[in-house]
Amino acid sequence: MNFAPHILIIDDNPIAIRLLSTYLQELNYTCLSASHGKQAFDLLSNYAFSLIVCDLHMPVMSGYDFITEFRKHHEYDLIPIIVISSDDKEENIIKILNSGADDFISKPIREQVFVSKIKALLQKNEIQKQNIQNSAVKVLDVSNMHILYCTGEDSGFADTLFSQSSCSYTVLYTAKDLFDSLYSLQLSIICVDETATWVFQRYQRFMNALDASVPVFIVVSQGVEFPMVDAHVGVIYKHFAPSYIMQQLTFVASLLQRNKIQHVNSLKKALLRSSFLFERVKEFECGEFSVSILHENYNDIPGGDFYEVFELQNRYTLICMGDIMGKSWGAWMYVPIYLAYIRSTIKFITARNISKLLQSPNKLLHMLNQYCAKDLQLSEVYTTLTFVVLDNQSNTVVISSAGAISPLLYTQQGISDVAIHGTVLGVDVAALYEQKEIECNSGTVLLLYSDGYSEAIEVQSGKIVGNQKMKEIFAKTVQQNSRVTTLDFETNYMNMCDIQKFNDDRSLLVISRK
């Protein structure tokens, strides 16, 4: 950070304020204090704070009321809140986190725990600001909107139509070109000439592959009665002046773009509220384990794949990896809801001393699945989620997964699959989840990857990479490196696969025993 963080402490106990201020001032942080929520809002109107530390039980305005009111003001979306309280019952912690707090610390406060959580939230806050700033420019760029014109003959009508417009367009003559364009271009409108019989012969497949937000127009000659093949398909008559036709198409495209921007703004607000932040590369040590994570967003837009790391009790490290399924703008609106459930459950565990749950990640998945299955807001979007628990005392790794994954394990005996399956979250409220425990000797390497890698399409063959090739890439990477990282695997993947672009988020996790 380029400036000293400003911390606001809200507590009606002067001794507690002095104690916390001392901890923070030793880090060269600037501290201001308020004795209740209303006084805190007065300070917020005059100062810019990096983080808030808030007690629960205070006069005038309690901590609950302050957090609830605070989260209604979007200008404060990026300011994290840590709640401190001696009331550490499970239902109270969950209520606090669901109300908008980012973390919880039970009293009496231990300096090392307090300082480490403050530093972690401030660091994540800075990464979040940078991620949003970088992605907003690309997401809100409307200059790459594109129109496809499908035709059965080179009549020149498309060139005449677009000659007076600066709009970007592509004329297509085959089904292959059409389907390739659907997956590779950001479209605004599709026009289908009456001569494009190859489209109508594959009409149902075409409509199934098409994003519902992209309007389709059939272009016909004057006097031709063309049957409407779908209630959502419009008609354009060729005898109208090209300038008039383009005016209508531009109007439709502008409405579509306005709707997209509204969705993006909603997505941005939702992301601002989430504390799940994703560094592209994250590497760290955990006892005898070396951990390497690589995460790439699709088109640099947050959403889809996610991960988070929790270090617990100086013994365990819990790694969460998941994928929100659903690629439309509407589906992305539900990402923060899933993350809120996961965050609340995991942070409840971090606030307690529950070794049994840390040793049984399948029980955590069961808890989360019950939340998701009963939430009607999540009825159309599902998520895969994998928990990986590293125990640096027993040198074991325990894996549990909601959704099929294909971890690869390297030992002195060679490479093998770790078979583990589970129903995706939210499908079956009674679903049970299995877990696998892996004893890791020196040199053991475990690889987990998302479908963004295995389902990427190779250009020459037109086929997906597949799990078998992932295994071959893993074998080569292990042979070349004494300590395997995700960047090593990524390099071999790009060298061994004919991939020009990815159509999904992708994530890698490599765990190596020294």
C-alpha positions, 0 to 999 in steps of 0.5 A: 500500500502507498498510504497508511491505512486508516482504521475506525474502531467502534466500541463503548469501552475506552480500555478496549479502544486503547488496547486495539489502538496500541496494536494498530499503531505499532503497525503505523496505522492511523486509528480513530474511534467512536463509542456507538454506530451513530458517532461512527457515521459522523466520522465516515462522512468526514474521513476515508477508512480502510477498515472498521473494527466493531463491537456488538453491544453498544448504546444508541446504535448497536453493532448489528444495526450499524453493520446493517445500515452501513451495508446499505450505502454502496459508497462503503462497499469496499470497506471490510468490517471485523466484529469483536465480541464475547458472544461466540455462539454459532448462530450469533457468528452466522448472523453477524457474517450474513449481516455484512461483516467480513470476519469475527474475533472472539474476546478476549482478543489475542494480539497475534490473531487480531493483527494477522486478520487485519493485515489479511483483510487489508491486503485482500481489499487492495487486490479487490480494488485492483481487480475491479478496476482492471475488469471494469474497463474491459467489461464495459467496453462496447466497441467490440459488438458484432453482427453476423449476416448468414446467407446462402449466396454472395448476393452483395446485399450484406455489403450494401446494407453495412456500407453506410455503417461503422458497425462491425459485421461478418458474412457467413456461408456455412454452418461451421462458420456460424457455430464457430462465430457463436463461441468466439465473438461477442454478438449484438444481432444475427441476421439470417437471409432468406437464402440461408437454407443451411440455417433453417435446416439446423434451426433448433440446434442453432437456437439452442447454441445461441445466447437468449439475449442475442436477437435474431432477424430473418431478412426477406424480399418484398412480397415474400411470406416467410413463416415465423419459426420462432416467436422471438425472431423478427423480420426485416424486408430488403426493399427498405432503404439500407439506412432505415434498416441499419437505424432499426438494427442500431436501435435494437443493439443499443437497447441490448447494450443498455441492458448489458451495462445494467447487468454489469453494474449489478454484478460489480456491486455484488462482487464488491460485497464479496471477500472472495478474491483471486490472485492469479498465482498464489504460492505458500508453504504449509509445514512439509507441503508446498502449495501452488495455485493458478487462477485465470478468469474468462475474458478477465471477468470475475465469476465462475471459478473461485478459490480461497485458502484458510490457515487454521489452528497452526496445523491445518490448511483448508483450500476451497476450489469451486465453479459456479455453473451458468455463463449468462449475466443473470447467473453471475448475479448468484455468485455472491450468494454461494460465496456468502454461504461458504464464507459464513460456514468456513469462518464459523469453523475458523472462529471455533476449535473444531478439529473433527470438522477439519478432519472431515471436510465431507461434513462441511459440504453436507452443511453447505449443500443443505443451505443451498438446496433450501434457498429458492434464489439458487434454484437455477444455478449450481456449483461444484465445490472441492475442499482440500485439507492439509494436515502438516502434523500427520502429513496427510491430505483429505479431499471431499468434493461436490461434483466430479473432479479428477485429481491426479496423484504422483508417487514413487509408483507412478501417476494414478487417479484419485476417484472421488465424486459427489452431487453438485451443491443444491441438487439434493438436500439429502446428498451425502459426500465421501472423502479420500485421505492421502498419506503423502511421503516425500516427493508426493505431488497432487494435482487438481484442475478445473474443466477450463483446462480439460474441456478446452478445444484444440484447434487442429483436431477440434476435440477437447484436451481430455483427462488422459492428456492432462495426465500426460502433461502432469507426467512430463511436468513431474519428470522435469521439476523437483518441485512442481508449480502450477506455472510449470504445468501451465507452460507444458500445457500450452506447449503440448496442446493446440489451444488458441483461446480458452472459453471458460475460467480455469484453475490449477492446484498443485500440492507437493510434499518436500 
